[in-house]
Amino acid sequence: MDESPLRFELTDGVAVLTLNRPGRGNSLSPELLTALEEAWARVNSDPGIVVAIVSGAGERHFCTGADVSALKVGTGGLQNQSYAAANRFSPRMCHVTKPVICAINGLVNGGGLHFVADSDIVISCAQAEFMDTHVSVGQVSALESVGVVRRAGIGAALLMALAGKGYRMSAERAHAVGLVDLLEPSPAATLARARELAHAMCSNSPQAMALTKRAIWGATELADPAAAVMGWELLKSQWAHPDFEEGPKAFMEKRAPRWNPDPNARR
């Protein structure tokens, strides 16, 4: 197995980020956190990347949260840092504008829930389980739980966060409450489905997907009518982009569209 804590693979517009610490439950070490921040920056800046997938190595764990063996209370002066400065490892934390698919291959615990809550599409194998053991080791579940509330509701968040190690949510239940979007029979099938979906998405206008993603996430952050107003402005902004004319033109000419990856391009 590659010793790098994060594998980065790019094929035909799809970047696959694999948490690569299977012997440690794919837990988040300082080195992996740094690698993730750098990888998300690459996803955002590389015009050759249209969609990203994040998954875990092996078939037992997706991500079991922070590597407790590497944690030291107060290290780095985190108490004096803002949320944005101290947390830079999930796609949402890093303001990734491109679609991100989370392919869950096994157990998700604690900090691993960030990837689930912060990705745009979540696909899980049927064997996966979800839990949050923060309170069982005397820690507060705040950041992950906020994301779970947004995606699956307050009940799911409270159940996992307060029960701690006493409860594991099944993949079937996670799918029922909306924490997971698609279920697959195995880890291999999960990653295959994620790749299939990602490659299909590569045929869409990158700029249209970026603005669509921003509008939908905005609905979880803004109250009415602010969310609809923002959506309307994002919709109108696409009218000046070349893809707005290219899409209908390609459809009428019965050919594949030639999308412009530059978000600042104007027709």
N, C-alpha and C positions, 0 to 999 in steps of 0.2 A: 504494500500500500504506500502511495506517495506520502512522504512525511510532512508535506505542506499542510497547515491546518485548514486551508481552504483551496479546493480545486476550482479552476476557472476554465471552462470549455466554451468555445464560440464556434458555431456551425450554422451557416446559412441564415444569419440574422438573429439566432437564438443563443443567448448566453446562459450556461448552466453553472450555478454556484453550488458547490457541494461542501457542506460542513464535514471536514475530514479528520475527525478524532474519534473513530468508532470504539477504540479501546477505553475511552473516557466518556462514553455516552454522547459523543459529539457536543460536549459541554463547551461553554464560552470562556476560553482562556484569554488573557490580554493580547496574545499574538493573533488569535482568531478575530477578536474584536477589531483590531487594527486592520487586518486583512479584509474584513467585511466592509469597513468604511472606504478603503481604497477601491474595492471591487464595485461598490455601488456608484462611486464617483466615475469609474470607467464606464459603467452601464449608461449613466446619464450623458456622458460627453462623447461617446463613440457613435458616430452616425451609422456605423455598420451593425449596431445592435438595435433590434426592433422590440424584442420581448426578452424577459429574463425569467429563469426558473431557479428557485432555491430548494435544495433537498439535503438529505443527510446520507452519509456513507453507511453501508451495512444494511441489515434488515431488522435490527432491534430498536434502535433509537434514532429519532429525528434530531432532537436537541433536548438535553436534560437541564438546560439553564446554565447559570454561572458555575464555573469550575471552582468549587469551594476550597480545594486544596491550594488554589492560586490567589484566593482572596485574603486581604488583610484590611481590617477596619481602618478607615482613614487614609489608606494609601492614595497618594496623588491629590489629596485635599479635595475629594469629591464633595465634601460638605459645603464648600465655598463656590462650587460650580453650578451654573444653571442647568436645567433639564437638557436644553439643546446642546450645550457644550459637552456634557458628560455622557450623553446617549446618542451614538452615531453608528449603530450596527444593523438596523432594520431598514427596509426600503422606504418606509414612511418617515422614519427619523432622518433619512438622508435626502428626502424630497425627490425621490425617483419619479420622473414624469412618465416613464414608459411602463407598459403593463408588466406586472410581476405575478407569476404563478408559484404557489407554494405546493410542493409535492411531498406529502408526509409519508415517510417509509417506516415509522415506528413510534415509540413513546415520545410524547411531548410533555415537558415539565417546566414550570417556572418561566424563566426568561425565554425559553423556546416558544412560548405562546406569543411573543412579539411578532415572530415571522408569520404566524397564523393570522393574528389580528390585523397586521399591517400589509399583508399582500392583497392583491386585487381579486385573485381567484385561488381557492384552496381545494386541492384534490388529495384524498387520503386513501390509504389501503385499509381494508376492513379490519386488520389486526391492530391498528394503532389505538392508543389510549391517550387521554389528556388529563393532566393533573397539575396542581399548584401547591407545592409543599412549603411555601414561604413561612406560614405561621407555625408549622411543625418544627422549624428550626429557629423560631424566635424572630423572624423577619416579617416585614410588612409587604403584603401584595397590593401594590398601588398602581404601578405603571402598566403591568400586564393586564390587570383586571379592568382598567379603563378601556383598553382595546377590546377585551372580551365583551364588555357591556355593549360597546358599539356594534359588535358583529353578532352576538348571540343573545343579548338581553341581560338584565340585571340578575335574574334568577340563576342562570348558568354561571355567571361570574361569582355570585355570593356562595353558591354551592361548592365550587372548586376552591375558592380562596379561603373559606372558613373551615371546610372539612379537612383541608391539607392532605396529608398522606393517607387519610382515611377514606378517600374517594377517588376513583379513576373513572372518568367519563369515557364510554365506549365510542368508537368511531360512528356507529349507527346512531347513537344519541346525539353526537356532535353534528351529524348531518341533519338530524331532525330539528335541532334548534338553530341551525344556520351558521354554526362555527365552521362547517365543512360544506362545500358546494357540490362536489362529486365524489362518489365512493367507487373504488376499484378493488378487485379481489386479492391483489398482492402488491408488494413494493415495486416489483418490476413492471407490473401493469400500470401502476400509478405514475411512474416516471414516463412510461411510453405514452400514456394518455396526455400527460403534461406536454411532452414534446410534440405530439400530434396537434394539440390545440394551439400551442405556441407557433408552430409553422403555419397553421391556417391563419392565425392572426397577422402573420407577416405580410399577408396579401392586402391588409387594410392600410388606409392612410395613417402614417405615424402621427401626424399633427392632429388629425381628427380623433385618434385614440387618446392622445395626451389631454386634449381639451375635454373629451368625454369623461375620462378618469377624474379630472379635476372637478368637473361639475357634479359627478356622483358622490365623491368624497365630501364635497362641500355641503351636500345635503345632510351629512351626519354632524356637521360642525355649526351650521347656521340655522337659525329659526326662520320660519316663513314670515314675510315673503322674501327675505334676503337670499335664501338658497335659489329660488326661482329667478330672481333678478340677476344673480351672478351667472346662472346657467344661460340666461338669455344673452348676456354680454359675451360669454364664451362662444355661444353658437354664432353670433354675428361676427366675431373676430375671424372665424374660419372663412367668411365670405371673401376676404381679401387674400387668402392663401391660394397658391396655384392648384392645390389638390381639390379645391371646391369646384373648379371647372374640369379638371382632369378626370375625376370620377365619372360623371355623367357622359363625358366625351368617349371614354374608354368603353363604357357600357354600350353606347350607341354604335361604336365601331367594332364591337364584339372582340375586344383584345384585352390583355392584362394592363391595368393602369400603371403608369410610370410616376410613382409618387415622389414628391420633393421632400427630402428629410430635414430641410432647413426650416425651423419654426418661424424664422424671421422673413422667409421668402414672401414676396408679394407679386400678384398677377397684374 
